Amino acid sequence: MTNRLYLTQRLTQIAALATFVAASDRPAFGQDIQYREDPNAEKGMTLLLKDWDPKPMLHVSAHAVPRAKFYAIDIHNHVNDAGGVHGADVPPPDVVKAMDEANVKKIVILTGMWGGKLQGLLDKMVKPYPDRFVVFTQMDWSKIDDPNFSAEMVAQLDDAVQRGARGLKVLKDWGLGVKDKSGKFVPIDDPRMDPVWEECGRLGIPVAIHSTDPDAFFTPTDAKNERYEELMHNPSWSFYGNSLPTKQKLLEERNHIVAKHPNTTFVALHVANWPENLDAVSEWLRKYPNMYVELGARQAELGRQPRRTAKFFAEFQDRILFGTDSEPVPEMYANYFRWLETADEYFPYWGYPGQGRWMIYGMELPDAILEKVYHKNAETIFAMYHGDKR
């Protein structure tokens, strides 16, 4: 009996152990989540990039800033530009209404062209609203091979200023598009333009110069390009290869004319077109006291590096101008004001995801810096104007 009882107990214990082991191989009740990757996951990733529109799950503060804390001067705009290439025509009263809503005192229309077209824009925007709009003129590159090109452009500039232009705008085609009769790109520091730069200094008008473009535009449009979608939509914006000047060469040429003409004020547009490298831009601003920068269409680049950008603003608070390079509507301005004035985190820049799939962070700039950036620095530049006094 004793042996039989012992055997029965042992069999019972073995059966219980087997049941326990079997149970341990199965998820316990309520613990059936599997932590294994799907080996066929990539086959199911069929969502196209153009259809991917993720919504951030963060619960963060959001502050609406419909009006600038201090009145603003938008130093970089193209509303109703003389060439008619920067969007639909907007009735001037509608533009002024939007400006009033946003506390934007003045808009600078950079692309005013010259001659009759310049006069038409002045008559349309400045004549009825002399305190709300400023217009810049441009150069006629079609005359680049004229023997008297320099003198012709100085005369054209003088005529534009007499008509009412208060600055010169140079587009990126100067360096990336204009060629002489030999078929070679005309460099930004071509000496034929030296008399024009000097004349701008003599008149006390700024040169707003756009040279090069974002770094991504000079790299292959492939899976590693952070602006892939933007370049696919705008393939002509790619300056990679094809015997085009390099970005570094263009920047060196631009900086050469800034150094060569110390009595002329240069506004290097788009944060000197290297907001991806604020260390370099900082070096230039320290080196060239006649160089200023503005923010147009680079909110996305600056907004994703808030600590470095805030440091940049603090150091160069007297040299940074408020500009947008966007349609002057209240919603756009509100987005810029939120970025500059609040500490909000992780929100879309204006035009997202047009320049890249990332978010930006507010900087909550001090009032003293805000007021300089919004209008005081621009007013300092425009106060340099002294007309045709010889």
C-alpha positions as CSV (number, residue, x, y, z in Angstrom):
1,M,0.0,0.0,0.0
2,T,2.8,2.4,0.9
3,N,4.5,2.0,-2.5
4,R,1.2,2.3,-4.3
5,L,0.4,5.5,-2.5
6,Y,3.8,7.0,-3.1
7,L,3.6,6.2,-6.8
8,T,0.1,7.9,-7.0
9,Q,1.4,11.0,-5.3
10,R,4.4,11.2,-7.6
11,L,2.3,10.8,-10.7
12,T,0.0,13.6,-9.4
13,Q,3.0,15.9,-8.9
14,I,4.4,15.2,-12.4
15,A,1.0,15.9,-14.0
16,A,0.7,19.2,-12.1
17,L,4.2,20.2,-13.1
18,A,3.5,19.4,-16.8
19,T,0.3,21.5,-16.6
20,F,2.3,24.4,-15.1
21,V,5.0,24.2,-17.8
22,A,2.4,24.1,-20.5
23,A,0.6,27.0,-19.0
24,S,3.8,29.0,-18.8
25,D,4.2,28.7,-22.6
26,R,0.9,30.5,-23.1
27,P,0.2,34.1,-22.4
28,A,-1.6,34.6,-19.1
29,F,-5.1,36.0,-19.2
30,G,-4.8,39.7,-20.0
31,Q,-1.2,39.3,-21.0
32,D,-1.6,38.2,-24.7
33,I,0.2,41.2,-26.3
34,Q,3.0,39.9,-28.6
35,Y,6.3,41.7,-28.8
36,R,7.5,40.4,-32.0
37,E,8.1,42.3,-35.3
38,D,6.2,41.2,-38.3
39,P,8.7,39.7,-40.7
40,N,6.5,40.8,-43.6
41,A,6.0,44.3,-42.4
42,E,7.7,46.0,-45.4
43,K,5.4,44.3,-47.8
44,G,2.5,46.0,-46.1
45,M,4.1,49.5,-46.2
46,T,2.2,50.6,-49.3
47,L,1.3,54.2,-48.1
48,L,2.7,56.7,-50.5
49,L,4.8,59.6,-49.2
50,K,2.4,62.1,-50.7
51,D,-0.5,60.6,-48.7
52,W,1.4,60.4,-45.4
53,D,0.0,63.2,-43.1
54,P,0.8,62.3,-39.5
55,K,-0.9,64.2,-36.7
56,P,1.3,64.9,-33.6
57,M,-0.1,63.3,-30.5
58,L,1.6,65.7,-28.1
59,H,-0.5,67.7,-25.7
60,V,1.3,71.0,-25.7
61,S,0.3,74.6,-25.2
62,A,-0.9,76.6,-28.2
63,H,-1.1,80.4,-28.1
64,A,-2.7,82.4,-30.9
65,V,-0.9,85.6,-31.7
66,P,-3.0,87.4,-34.4
67,R,-1.2,90.8,-33.9
68,A,2.5,91.5,-33.5
69,K,3.3,92.8,-30.1
70,F,5.1,95.8,-31.7
71,Y,4.2,97.0,-35.2
72,A,6.1,95.2,-37.9
73,I,7.7,96.0,-41.2
74,D,7.7,93.1,-43.6
75,I,11.0,93.7,-45.5
76,H,10.5,90.8,-47.9
77,N,7.3,90.5,-49.9
78,H,6.2,90.3,-53.5
79,V,2.5,91.2,-53.3
80,N,1.4,92.6,-56.7
81,D,5.0,92.6,-57.9
82,A,5.7,94.4,-61.2
83,G,6.5,91.2,-63.1
84,G,3.2,89.5,-62.1
85,V,5.1,86.3,-61.3
86,H,4.5,86.0,-57.5
87,G,0.8,85.1,-57.3
88,A,-2.5,86.6,-58.1
89,D,-3.2,90.3,-58.1
90,V,-4.7,91.5,-54.7
91,P,-6.7,94.8,-54.5
92,P,-4.5,97.2,-52.5
93,P,-7.3,97.9,-49.9
94,D,-7.5,94.2,-49.1
95,V,-3.7,94.1,-48.5
96,V,-3.9,97.1,-46.2
97,K,-6.8,95.5,-44.3
98,A,-4.8,92.3,-43.7
99,M,-1.9,94.4,-42.6
100,D,-4.0,96.3,-40.1
101,E,-5.3,93.0,-38.7
102,A,-1.8,91.8,-38.1
103,N,-0.3,95.1,-36.9
104,V,2.0,95.2,-40.0
105,K,2.7,98.9,-40.6
106,K,4.6,98.6,-43.8
107,I,5.4,96.1,-46.6
108,V,8.4,96.2,-48.9
109,I,7.7,94.9,-52.4
110,L,11.1,93.8,-53.6
111,T,10.4,93.0,-57.2
112,G,9.5,96.3,-58.7
113,M,11.4,96.0,-61.9
114,W,12.2,99.4,-63.6
115,G,10.9,102.0,-66.0
116,G,7.2,101.9,-66.9
117,K,6.5,98.7,-64.9
118,L,8.1,100.2,-61.8
119,Q,6.1,103.3,-62.2
120,G,2.9,101.3,-62.6
121,L,3.6,99.5,-59.3
122,L,4.4,102.8,-57.5
123,D,1.2,104.3,-58.8
124,K,-0.9,101.3,-57.7
125,M,0.6,100.7,-54.2
126,V,2.7,103.6,-53.0
127,K,0.7,106.6,-54.4
128,P,-2.5,105.8,-52.6
129,Y,-0.7,104.4,-49.5
130,P,2.6,106.2,-49.2
131,D,3.1,105.2,-45.6
132,R,2.3,101.5,-46.1
133,F,4.4,100.3,-49.0
134,V,8.0,100.6,-50.2
135,V,9.1,99.4,-53.6
136,F,12.6,98.2,-54.7
137,T,13.9,98.3,-58.3
138,Q,15.8,95.6,-60.2
139,M,18.5,95.4,-62.9
140,D,17.9,94.6,-66.6
141,W,20.3,91.7,-67.1
142,S,19.4,91.5,-70.8
143,K,21.9,94.3,-71.3
144,I,24.8,92.4,-69.7
145,D,26.8,92.4,-73.0
146,D,26.3,96.1,-73.8
147,P,29.6,97.9,-73.9
148,N,28.2,100.6,-71.5
149,F,26.4,98.1,-69.2
150,S,27.7,99.7,-66.0
151,A,26.7,103.3,-67.0
152,E,23.3,102.1,-68.3
153,M,22.5,100.3,-65.0
154,V,23.6,103.3,-62.9
155,A,21.4,105.5,-65.0
156,Q,18.5,103.0,-64.7
157,L,19.0,102.9,-60.9
158,D,19.0,106.7,-60.6
159,D,15.8,106.9,-62.6
160,A,14.1,104.3,-60.4
161,V,15.1,106.2,-57.3
162,Q,13.8,109.4,-58.7
163,R,10.5,107.7,-59.5
164,G,10.3,106.5,-55.8
165,A,12.2,103.2,-55.5
166,R,14.0,102.9,-52.2
167,G,16.2,99.9,-52.7
168,L,17.7,97.4,-55.2
169,K,16.6,93.8,-55.3
170,V,19.0,91.2,-56.8
171,L,17.4,87.8,-57.5
172,K,19.3,84.5,-57.5
173,D,19.5,84.5,-61.3
174,W,22.5,86.8,-60.7
175,G,25.0,84.0,-60.3
176,L,22.8,81.1,-61.2
177,G,21.1,82.1,-64.4
178,V,22.6,85.2,-66.2
179,K,25.1,84.3,-68.8
180,D,27.2,86.5,-71.1
181,K,27.5,86.0,-74.9
182,S,30.2,83.4,-74.4
183,G,27.7,81.2,-72.6
184,K,29.4,81.5,-69.2
185,F,27.6,82.3,-66.0
186,V,28.2,85.9,-64.9
187,P,29.6,85.8,-61.3
188,I,28.0,87.7,-58.6
189,D,31.1,89.8,-58.1
190,D,31.5,90.7,-61.8
191,P,33.2,94.1,-61.8
192,R,30.7,95.5,-64.2
193,M,28.3,95.8,-61.3
194,D,30.7,97.7,-59.0
195,P,29.5,101.1,-60.1
196,V,25.9,100.1,-59.2
197,W,26.8,98.8,-55.8
198,E,28.7,102.1,-55.2
199,E,25.8,104.1,-56.4
200,C,23.5,102.4,-54.0
201,G,25.8,103.4,-51.2
202,R,26.0,107.0,-52.4
203,L,22.2,107.2,-52.5
204,G,21.8,105.5,-49.2
205,I,19.6,102.7,-50.4
206,P,20.0,99.0,-49.4
207,V,20.8,96.1,-51.7
208,A,18.5,93.2,-51.0
209,I,20.4,90.3,-52.5
210,H,19.3,86.7,-52.9
211,S,22.3,84.4,-53.6
212,T,22.2,80.6,-53.7
213,D,19.4,78.6,-52.1
214,P,19.0,75.9,-49.4
215,D,21.7,73.3,-49.0
216,A,19.3,70.6,-50.1
217,F,18.9,72.2,-53.5
218,F,22.6,71.6,-54.2
219,T,22.5,67.8,-53.4
220,P,20.9,64.9,-55.3
221,T,17.1,64.7,-55.2
222,D,17.0,61.2,-53.7
223,A,16.0,59.3,-50.6
224,K,18.5,61.2,-48.5
225,N,17.3,64.7,-49.4
226,E,15.2,66.2,-46.6
227,R,13.4,68.5,-49.2
228,Y,12.7,65.6,-51.6
229,E,9.0,66.5,-51.9
230,E,9.6,70.2,-52.5
231,L,12.2,69.4,-55.2
232,M,9.9,66.9,-56.9
233,H,7.2,69.5,-57.1
234,N,9.7,72.1,-58.3
235,P,12.5,70.3,-60.2
236,S,13.9,73.6,-61.6
237,W,14.9,74.5,-58.0
238,S,17.6,71.8,-58.0
239,F,21.0,73.2,-58.7
240,Y,22.9,69.9,-58.3
241,G,25.4,69.2,-61.1
242,N,25.0,70.3,-64.7
243,S,28.1,72.5,-64.5
244,L,26.3,75.0,-62.2
245,P,28.3,77.1,-59.7
246,T,28.6,75.5,-56.3
247,K,26.9,77.0,-53.3
248,Q,30.2,77.8,-51.7
249,K,31.4,79.7,-54.7
250,L,28.3,81.8,-54.9
251,L,28.5,82.7,-51.2
252,E,32.1,83.7,-51.6
253,E,31.3,85.9,-54.6
254,R,28.5,87.6,-52.7
255,N,30.6,88.1,-49.6
256,H,33.3,89.6,-51.9
257,I,31.1,92.4,-53.0
258,V,29.9,93.1,-49.4
259,A,33.6,93.4,-48.4
260,K,34.5,95.5,-51.5
261,H,31.7,98.0,-51.0
262,P,31.7,98.9,-47.2
263,N,29.7,102.0,-47.7
264,T,26.8,100.1,-49.2
265,T,24.2,98.3,-47.0
266,F,23.5,94.7,-48.1
267,V,20.6,92.8,-46.8
268,A,21.5,89.1,-47.4
269,L,18.1,87.6,-47.9
270,H,16.9,84.4,-46.4
271,V,19.3,84.6,-43.4
272,A,22.2,85.0,-45.9
273,N,20.9,81.8,-47.5
274,W,22.7,79.6,-45.0
275,P,20.3,79.2,-42.0
276,E,21.4,75.6,-41.9
277,N,24.8,76.9,-40.7
278,L,24.3,79.8,-38.3
279,D,27.9,79.6,-37.2
280,A,29.0,80.7,-40.7
281,V,26.4,83.4,-40.9
282,S,27.5,84.7,-37.5
283,E,31.1,84.9,-38.8
284,W,30.0,87.0,-41.7
285,L,28.0,89.4,-39.6
286,R,30.9,89.9,-37.3
287,K,33.2,90.4,-40.3
288,Y,31.0,92.6,-42.5
289,P,29.3,95.5,-40.5
290,N,27.4,96.5,-43.7
291,M,25.6,93.2,-43.9
292,Y,22.1,92.6,-42.5
293,V,19.9,89.5,-42.8
294,E,16.2,88.9,-42.9
295,L,14.0,85.9,-42.2
296,G,11.9,85.4,-45.4
297,A,10.9,81.8,-46.1
298,R,13.4,80.5,-43.5
299,Q,11.1,80.2,-40.5
300,A,11.2,76.4,-41.0
301,E,15.0,76.2,-40.9
302,L,15.4,78.6,-37.9
303,G,12.4,77.2,-36.0
304,R,13.7,73.7,-35.8
305,Q,16.9,74.8,-33.9
306,P,15.3,77.2,-31.3
307,R,18.2,77.4,-28.9
308,R,20.8,78.1,-31.5
309,T,18.5,80.6,-33.2
310,A,17.7,82.4,-30.0
311,K,21.5,82.8,-29.4
312,F,21.8,84.2,-33.0
313,F,19.0,86.7,-32.4
314,A,20.6,87.8,-29.1
315,E,24.0,88.4,-30.6
316,F,22.8,90.1,-33.8
317,Q,19.6,91.7,-32.6
318,D,20.6,95.0,-34.4
319,R,21.2,93.3,-37.8
320,I,18.1,91.0,-38.2
321,L,15.0,92.2,-40.1
322,F,11.5,90.8,-40.1
323,G,10.6,89.4,-43.5
324,T,8.3,86.7,-44.7
325,D,8.4,86.2,-48.5
326,S,4.8,84.9,-48.3
327,E,1.4,86.1,-49.3
328,P,0.5,88.8,-46.8
329,V,-2.5,87.2,-45.1
330,P,-3.3,87.4,-41.3
331,E,-2.9,83.6,-40.8
332,M,0.6,83.7,-42.2
333,Y,1.6,86.6,-40.0
334,A,0.0,85.0,-36.9
335,N,2.2,81.9,-37.5
336,Y,5.3,84.0,-37.6
337,F,4.3,86.0,-34.5
338,R,3.6,82.7,-32.6
339,W,7.1,81.5,-33.5
340,L,8.8,84.7,-32.4
341,E,6.7,85.6,-29.4
342,T,5.7,82.4,-27.6
343,A,7.3,79.4,-26.0
344,D,5.0,77.0,-27.8
345,E,6.5,73.7,-28.8
346,Y,6.3,71.5,-31.9
347,F,3.9,73.2,-34.3
348,P,3.9,73.6,-38.1
349,Y,5.7,76.4,-39.8
350,W,3.8,78.4,-42.3
351,G,3.4,76.3,-45.5
352,Y,4.1,72.9,-43.8
353,P,5.1,70.4,-45.1
354,G,6.3,72.4,-48.2
355,Q,9.9,72.7,-47.2
356,G,10.3,69.5,-45.2
357,R,8.6,67.2,-42.7
358,W,9.6,68.7,-39.4
359,M,8.0,71.0,-36.8
360,I,9.2,74.2,-35.2
361,Y,9.5,75.7,-31.7
362,G,8.7,79.2,-30.4
363,M,11.5,81.3,-29.1
364,E,9.7,83.8,-26.8
365,L,12.1,86.6,-27.7
366,P,12.5,89.4,-25.2
367,D,10.6,92.6,-26.0
368,A,13.8,94.6,-26.7
369,I,14.9,92.1,-29.4
370,L,11.4,91.8,-30.8
371,E,11.0,95.5,-31.3
372,K,14.3,95.8,-33.1
373,V,13.5,92.8,-35.4
374,Y,9.9,93.9,-36.1
375,H,10.7,97.4,-37.1
376,K,13.6,99.4,-35.6
377,N,16.3,97.8,-37.7
378,A,14.4,98.3,-40.9
379,E,13.8,101.9,-40.0
380,T,17.5,102.4,-39.3
381,I,18.3,101.2,-42.8
382,F,15.6,103.4,-44.5
383,A,16.8,106.4,-42.6
384,M,20.1,106.1,-44.5
385,Y,18.4,107.3,-47.6
386,H,19.5,110.8,-48.7
387,G,18.5,110.9,-52.3
388,D,20.5,112.3,-55.1
389,K,22.7,114.6,-53.1
390,R,26.1,114.9,-54.6
